[in-house]
Amino acid sequence: MMELGPFRVNPDGKTLWYNKNAWNSVANVIFLESPAGVGFSYSNTSSDYITGDSKTAADTYTFLVNWLERFPEYKTRDFYITGESYAGHYVPQLAALILQNNKISNQTVINLKGIAIGNAYIDDEDQLKGIYDYYWTHALISDEIHEGIIKNCNFSLGAILSEVCQVYRLEAHEAKGNVFPYDIYAPLCSESSNSPSISGFDPCSDHYVYAYLNIPEVQMVLHANVTGIPGPWDFCSNVGDNWQDMPLTVLPTIKELMASGIRVWIYSGDTDSVVPVTTTRYSLPKLRAQVKTPWYPWYIQGEVGGYAVEYQNITFVTIRGAGHFVPSYQPERALTFFSSFLEGKLPPSDG
């Protein structure tokens, strides 16, 4: 309700407005709250809340198979998986499991055609290095702090960060000040300011969604919280406190997906500092894919919507002026990107 869905919540927290750039205008979309314990999702078995990457993929796969068995008319439809942020783990792992299980005889086949991951957390080394380089290149930290991080921090996978490195990391986070990390150019939400971000996104949108989804009548109509779980609906849960497995990198899994022939796209909003565009740009060379279509600006209505580069079996697209939640900040550009992804065409090179 803040990003790509058909409705957004008004500031009153009680009514909705229609999102003309919703992704369901070009595709049938299933929104899945996963793993168990996120959003309105729940389990009657307490051990289900002790989870991790592998269990999340397995549970999601089970859901999809059961859903297709209940609605068999969709079995032959092309199927795509999208997600953002830590879905840089969820999406590739689920896709790999689907391809693996599709080979099993008498198993429901999921007609997977491609994946798209936004501001994707895919590699720990590149994630850490990319954050601080992004801070520096966007004038959030000083030359001295950046140089201290370069000299004292070993972000290699599995490396232990030194105390000196940790000091510089802390200084970096203090130096950048109280900026909104998911969109460094957006204002903060406050009662005294109703200013939208540069992109036009209302920084208080999460407050409106929180209020709306905690209205009992809304939950009833949505068939949500049917078991009467105590406490309000919230954006985040404590599921991560019991996380059991998390590989340091999913790049090997992404390489397997590239070799499988399915469509693999990674996209980045370029004003996000949480999983910034730099992290993805550091990871792409590790995939050792040859460039097919060199880096170019893509357009929408005569303006640059972002930039794109097509490699052998993987495509990278940026969305200009978008933060971590790309469809929230640049809905029209996000829909153009998504439509291109579904069509298997690069974003338009002219307006």
KOLKE-279179 format. One record per residue (C-alpha): x, y, z. Coordinates in Angstrom, 3 decimals, decimal comma. Example, Ala and Ser with C-alpha at 12.3 -4.5 7.8 and 13.67 -1.06 7.14 Angstrom:
<atoms>
<atom <12,300; -4,500; 7,800>>
<atom <13,670; -1,060; 7,140>>
</atoms>
This chain:
<atoms>
<atom <0,000; 0,000; 0,000>>
<atom <3,073; 2,216; -0,110>>
<atom <4,620; 0,912; -3,292>>
<atom <3,236; -0,976; -6,268>>
<atom <-0,290; -1,973; -5,233>>
<atom <-3,590; -0,646; -6,616>>
<atom <-4,327; 1,642; -3,673>>
<atom <-2,512; 4,100; -1,419>>
<atom <-3,735; 5,379; 1,955>>
<atom <-4,817; 8,988; 2,421>>
<atom <-3,371; 11,093; 5,283>>
<atom <-6,526; 10,450; 7,327>>
<atom <-5,461; 6,810; 7,687>>
<atom <-9,017; 5,719; 6,887>>
<atom <-9,559; 6,117; 3,157>>
<atom <-7,763; 5,124; -0,021>>
<atom <-6,799; 6,640; -3,341>>
<atom <-6,199; 4,830; -6,610>>
<atom <-2,628; 4,283; -7,763>>
<atom <-2,668; 4,664; -11,540>>
<atom <0,877; 3,254; -11,732>>
<atom <0,089; 0,011; -9,917>>
<atom <1,934; -3,027; -11,223>>
<atom <-1,275; -5,051; -11,328>>
<atom <-2,233; -2,909; -14,325>>
<atom <0,162; -5,035; -16,404>>
<atom <0,244; -8,327; -14,465>>
<atom <-1,663; -10,478; -12,008>>
<atom <0,192; -9,903; -8,739>>
<atom <0,340; -12,109; -5,642>>
<atom <1,537; -10,244; -2,549>>
<atom <2,989; -12,743; -0,078>>
<atom <3,857; -11,886; 3,518>>
<atom <6,824; -14,104; 4,216>>
<atom <8,292; -15,613; 6,339>>
<atom <5,675; -16,587; 8,928>>
<atom <5,300; -13,821; 11,478>>
<atom <5,681; -10,971; 8,990>>
<atom <2,670; -8,701; 8,599>>
<atom <-0,546; -10,651; 9,091>>
<atom <1,077; -14,033; 8,382>>
<atom <1,149; -16,475; 11,277>>
<atom <1,582; -20,107; 12,265>>
<atom <0,024; -22,255; 14,962>>
<atom <3,392; -23,961; 15,400>>
<atom <5,913; -21,946; 17,402>>
<atom <8,883; -23,637; 15,719>>
<atom <7,829; -22,043; 12,425>>
<atom <9,019; -18,729; 13,812>>
<atom <12,553; -20,111; 14,079>>
<atom <13,395; -19,705; 10,449>>
<atom <16,025; -18,663; 7,937>>
<atom <16,747; -18,410; 4,237>>
<atom <16,265; -22,100; 3,453>>
<atom <13,016; -22,498; 5,375>>
<atom <11,635; -19,291; 3,894>>
<atom <12,279; -20,591; 0,381>>
<atom <10,745; -23,980; 1,199>>
<atom <7,636; -22,484; 2,817>>
<atom <7,117; -20,060; -0,054>>
<atom <7,486; -22,867; -2,577>>
<atom <4,883; -24,924; -0,709>>
<atom <2,508; -21,970; -0,761>>
<atom <2,930; -21,478; -4,515>>
<atom <2,333; -25,146; -5,306>>
<atom <-0,785; -25,213; -3,135>>
<atom <-2,025; -21,970; -4,691>>
<atom <-1,609; -23,342; -8,213>>
<atom <-3,400; -26,542; -7,249>>
<atom <-6,299; -24,472; -5,962>>
<atom <-6,322; -22,220; -9,042>>
<atom <-5,123; -24,554; -11,830>>
<atom <-6,122; -22,097; -14,567>>
<atom <-2,901; -20,210; -13,741>>
<atom <-0,551; -23,180; -14,084>>
<atom <0,369; -22,427; -17,669>>
<atom <0,826; -18,682; -17,147>>
<atom <4,296; -17,176; -17,202>>
<atom <5,473; -16,678; -13,623>>
<atom <7,881; -14,011; -12,364>>
<atom <9,248; -13,284; -8,893>>
<atom <10,088; -9,786; -7,704>>
<atom <11,224; -8,370; -4,397>>
<atom <13,497; -5,764; -2,861>>
<atom <16,216; -5,416; -0,232>>
<atom <16,738; -8,735; 1,613>>
<atom <14,697; -10,301; -1,172>>
<atom <18,145; -10,293; -2,755>>
<atom <18,341; -13,545; -0,795>>
<atom <14,696; -14,636; -0,903>>
<atom <14,126; -14,279; -4,642>>
<atom <17,190; -16,117; -6,042>>
<atom <16,875; -18,916; -3,481>>
<atom <13,180; -19,417; -4,244>>
<atom <13,827; -19,331; -7,983>>
<atom <16,588; -21,937; -7,646>>
<atom <14,299; -24,190; -5,594>>
<atom <11,534; -23,883; -8,182>>
<atom <13,861; -24,842; -11,032>>
<atom <15,197; -27,756; -9,009>>
<atom <11,762; -29,101; -8,094>>
<atom <10,387; -28,586; -11,596>>
<atom <12,621; -31,507; -12,620>>
<atom <10,869; -33,907; -10,221>>
<atom <8,353; -36,188; -11,936>>
<atom <4,672; -35,777; -10,996>>
<atom <5,491; -32,473; -9,319>>
<atom <3,499; -29,307; -9,991>>
<atom <5,537; -27,287; -12,470>>
<atom <5,835; -23,563; -11,825>>
<atom <6,332; -21,825; -15,165>>
<atom <9,118; -19,552; -13,931>>
<atom <10,303; -17,116; -16,576>>
<atom <12,305; -14,548; -14,653>>
<atom <13,197; -12,612; -11,523>>
<atom <13,688; -8,928; -10,727>>
<atom <15,268; -7,697; -7,493>>
<atom <15,357; -4,075; -6,351>>
<atom <18,167; -2,544; -4,264>>
<atom <19,224; -6,099; -3,665>>
<atom <21,160; -7,296; -0,629>>
<atom <23,166; -10,041; -2,324>>
<atom <26,747; -9,948; -1,055>>
<atom <28,032; -8,933; 2,384>>
<atom <31,408; -7,647; 1,185>>
<atom <29,945; -5,426; -1,508>>
<atom <27,137; -4,318; 0,792>>
<atom <29,510; -2,889; 3,402>>
<atom <31,992; -1,400; 0,957>>
<atom <29,202; 0,034; -1,161>>
<atom <27,497; 1,813; 1,725>>
<atom <30,513; 3,866; 2,764>>
<atom <31,553; 4,638; -0,785>>
<atom <28,001; 5,827; -1,430>>
<atom <28,135; 8,045; 1,662>>
<atom <31,349; 9,611; 0,416>>
<atom <30,367; 10,063; -3,236>>
<atom <27,121; 11,704; -2,123>>
<atom <28,863; 14,131; 0,246>>
<atom <27,491; 12,571; 3,434>>
<atom <30,872; 11,937; 5,071>>
<atom <34,283; 13,608; 5,026>>
<atom <37,336; 12,583; 3,046>>
<atom <39,096; 11,738; 6,312>>
<atom <36,426; 9,296; 7,481>>
<atom <36,219; 7,651; 4,086>>
<atom <39,990; 7,298; 3,934>>
<atom <39,994; 5,819; 7,440>>
<atom <37,469; 3,201; 6,372>>
<atom <39,441; 2,332; 3,236>>
<atom <42,670; 1,885; 5,215>>
<atom <41,303; 0,061; 8,255>>
<atom <38,286; -1,985; 7,159>>
<atom <38,600; -5,397; 5,578>>
<atom <35,128; -6,167; 4,254>>
<atom <36,115; -9,487; 2,679>>
<atom <33,606; -12,282; 3,251>>
<atom <34,136; -13,827; 6,676>>
<atom <36,694; -11,231; 7,804>>
<atom <36,531; -9,831; 11,341>>
<atom <36,351; -6,055; 11,424>>
<atom <38,995; -4,386; 13,589>>
<atom <38,188; -2,034; 16,457>>
<atom <39,670; 0,867; 14,504>>
<atom <37,413; 0,027; 11,585>>
<atom <34,373; -0,022; 13,868>>
<atom <35,294; 3,419; 15,179>>
<atom <35,409; 4,841; 11,654>>
<atom <32,110; 3,149; 10,782>>
<atom <30,489; 4,756; 13,810>>
<atom <31,944; 8,126; 12,853>>
<atom <30,513; 7,719; 9,358>>
<atom <27,003; 7,075; 10,641>>
<atom <27,234; 10,030; 13,011>>
<atom <28,703; 12,319; 10,347>>
<atom <25,900; 11,793; 7,835>>
<atom <23,418; 13,118; 10,365>>
<atom <19,709; 12,487; 10,592>>
<atom <18,907; 11,955; 6,935>>
<atom <16,232; 9,497; 5,840>>
<atom <18,373; 6,487; 4,895>>
<atom <15,929; 5,027; 2,368>>
<atom <15,968; 8,255; 0,324>>
<atom <18,735; 10,659; 1,266>>
<atom <17,014; 13,596; -0,443>>
<atom <13,613; 13,097; 1,183>>
<atom <12,415; 15,144; 4,162>>
<atom <11,735; 13,362; 7,425>>
<atom <8,161; 12,785; 8,511>>
<atom <7,130; 15,256; 11,196>>
<atom <3,958; 16,950; 12,378>>
<atom <5,426; 20,352; 11,570>>
<atom <6,272; 19,544; 7,972>>
<atom <4,001; 18,395; 5,197>>
<atom <6,678; 18,742; 2,545>>
<atom <6,825; 15,904; 0,026>>
<atom <10,163; 14,568; -1,129>>
<atom <11,737; 15,719; -4,374>>
<atom <10,018; 12,774; -6,064>>
<atom <6,632; 13,794; -4,629>>
<atom <6,449; 10,907; -2,160>>
<atom <4,839; 11,681; 1,191>>
<atom <7,414; 10,757; 3,884>>
<atom <4,616; 10,047; 6,361>>
<atom <2,972; 7,370; 4,197>>
<atom <3,997; 4,581; 6,535>>
<atom <2,026; 6,243; 9,343>>
<atom <-1,091; 6,282; 7,177>>
<atom <-0,706; 2,605; 6,271>>
<atom <-0,135; 1,661; 9,908>>
<atom <-3,353; 3,394; 10,937>>
<atom <-5,375; 1,902; 8,087>>
<atom <-4,313; -1,722; 8,541>>
<atom <-5,053; -1,584; 12,255>>
<atom <-8,710; -0,659; 11,714>>
<atom <-10,706; -3,746; 12,826>>
<atom <-13,201; -3,395; 9,973>>
<atom <-10,360; -3,309; 7,436>>
<atom <-8,805; -6,441; 8,908>>
<atom <-12,173; -8,183; 8,770>>
<atom <-12,740; -7,322; 5,104>>
<atom <-9,207; -8,448; 4,242>>
<atom <-9,744; -11,719; 6,174>>
<atom <-6,600; -10,758; 8,072>>
<atom <-5,770; -11,554; 11,696>>
<atom <-8,558; -14,128; 11,722>>
<atom <-7,091; -15,752; 14,830>>
<atom <-7,116; -12,504; 16,790>>
<atom <-3,374; -12,330; 17,371>>
<atom <-2,806; -9,708; 20,088>>
<atom <-1,012; -6,493; 19,289>>
<atom <-1,175; -4,205; 16,272>>
<atom <-0,127; -4,933; 12,717>>
<atom <3,317; -3,451; 12,105>>
<atom <5,813; -3,037; 9,274>>
<atom <8,526; -5,080; 10,956>>
<atom <8,470; -8,099; 13,226>>
<atom <11,074; -9,791; 15,417>>
<atom <11,319; -12,842; 13,142>>
<atom <14,924; -11,924; 12,374>>
<atom <15,862; -12,470; 16,021>>
<atom <15,669; -16,238; 15,456>>
<atom <17,206; -16,339; 11,979>>
<atom <19,099; -19,582; 11,440>>
<atom <20,860; -19,429; 8,086>>
<atom <22,033; -16,573; 5,902>>
<atom <24,797; -17,103; 3,334>>
<atom <27,351; -14,321; 3,066>>
<atom <26,695; -14,122; -0,664>>
<atom <24,051; -15,363; -3,088>>
<atom <26,102; -14,555; -6,190>>
<atom <26,689; -18,284; -6,922>>
<atom <22,920; -18,815; -6,879>>
<atom <22,409; -15,869; -9,220>>
<atom <25,020; -17,320; -11,595>>
<atom <23,089; -20,606; -11,643>>
<atom <19,901; -18,756; -12,511>>
<atom <21,673; -16,874; -15,293>>
<atom <22,858; -20,187; -16,739>>
<atom <19,342; -21,630; -16,553>>
<atom <18,063; -19,211; -19,164>>
<atom <15,451; -17,402; -17,084>>
<atom <15,351; -13,611; -17,188>>
<atom <17,450; -12,045; -14,407>>
<atom <17,143; -8,317; -13,768>>
<atom <18,502; -6,262; -10,888>>
<atom <17,355; -2,695; -10,414>>
<atom <18,341; 0,114; -8,059>>
<atom <16,810; 3,355; -6,922>>
<atom <19,784; 5,711; -6,904>>
<atom <18,950; 7,766; -3,777>>
<atom <18,898; 4,806; -1,362>>
<atom <21,742; 4,610; 1,168>>
<atom <20,610; 1,358; 2,843>>
<atom <21,346; -0,962; -0,067>>
<atom <22,785; 1,633; -2,424>>
<atom <23,384; 1,347; -6,132>>
<atom <27,131; 1,085; -5,480>>
<atom <26,715; -2,311; -3,797>>
<atom <25,139; -3,804; -6,905>>
<atom <27,710; -2,223; -9,195>>
<atom <30,480; -3,847; -7,142>>
<atom <28,774; -7,246; -7,349>>
<atom <28,059; -7,323; -11,073>>
<atom <31,708; -7,778; -12,211>>
<atom <31,961; -10,863; -9,984>>
<atom <29,379; -12,553; -12,216>>
<atom <31,858; -12,282; -15,113>>
<atom <29,145; -11,627; -17,681>>
<atom <29,946; -10,034; -21,023>>
<atom <28,304; -6,724; -21,895>>
<atom <25,708; -7,036; -24,674>>
<atom <24,223; -3,532; -24,592>>
<atom <26,498; -0,864; -23,083>>
<atom <25,377; 1,518; -20,362>>
<atom <22,833; 4,029; -21,674>>
<atom <20,191; 6,456; -20,369>>
<atom <16,595; 5,303; -20,716>>
<atom <13,716; 7,720; -21,070>>
<atom <10,103; 8,313; -20,138>>
<atom <8,179; 11,334; -21,402>>
<atom <11,348; 12,988; -22,608>>
<atom <13,196; 12,725; -19,292>>
<atom <15,898; 10,330; -18,186>>
<atom <14,185; 7,616; -16,156>>
<atom <17,451; 5,992; -15,206>>
<atom <20,260; 4,012; -16,768>>
<atom <20,594; 0,450; -18,001>>
<atom <23,220; -2,038; -19,079>>
<atom <22,547; -5,477; -20,495>>
<atom <24,997; -8,277; -19,818>>
<atom <24,913; -11,838; -21,062>>
<atom <21,976; -13,344; -19,117>>
<atom <21,539; -10,459; -16,651>>
<atom <20,329; -6,852; -16,921>>
<atom <20,957; -3,978; -14,522>>
<atom <18,670; -0,934; -14,438>>
<atom <18,737; 2,175; -12,267>>
<atom <15,682; 4,299; -11,539>>
<atom <16,646; 7,951; -11,279>>
<atom <15,434; 9,799; -8,200>>
<atom <14,068; 6,689; -6,504>>
<atom <14,894; 5,520; -3,008>>
<atom <14,937; 2,034; -1,522>>
<atom <11,233; 1,460; -2,213>>
<atom <11,424; 2,258; -5,915>>
<atom <7,694; 2,301; -6,829>>
<atom <6,983; 4,586; -3,866>>
<atom <9,311; 7,344; -4,998>>
<atom <9,083; 7,075; -8,780>>
<atom <5,864; 5,191; -9,572>>
<atom <5,710; 6,037; -13,275>>
<atom <9,354; 5,215; -13,899>>
<atom <8,986; 2,021; -11,868>>
<atom <6,015; 0,882; -13,955>>
<atom <7,921; 1,596; -17,169>>
<atom <10,828; -0,480; -15,876>>
<atom <8,527; -3,328; -14,774>>
<atom <6,649; -3,375; -18,077>>
<atom <9,965; -3,598; -19,932>>
<atom <11,026; -6,478; -17,701>>
<atom <7,832; -8,433; -18,415>>
<atom <8,161; -7,824; -22,145>>
<atom <11,791; -8,907; -22,147>>
<atom <12,800; -5,578; -23,663>>
<atom <15,304; -3,043; -22,392>>
<atom <13,822; 0,213; -21,051>>
<atom <13,205; 2,695; -23,891>>
<atom <16,263; 4,544; -25,151>>
<atom <14,175; 7,492; -26,332>>
<atom <11,319; 9,475; -24,823>>
</atoms>
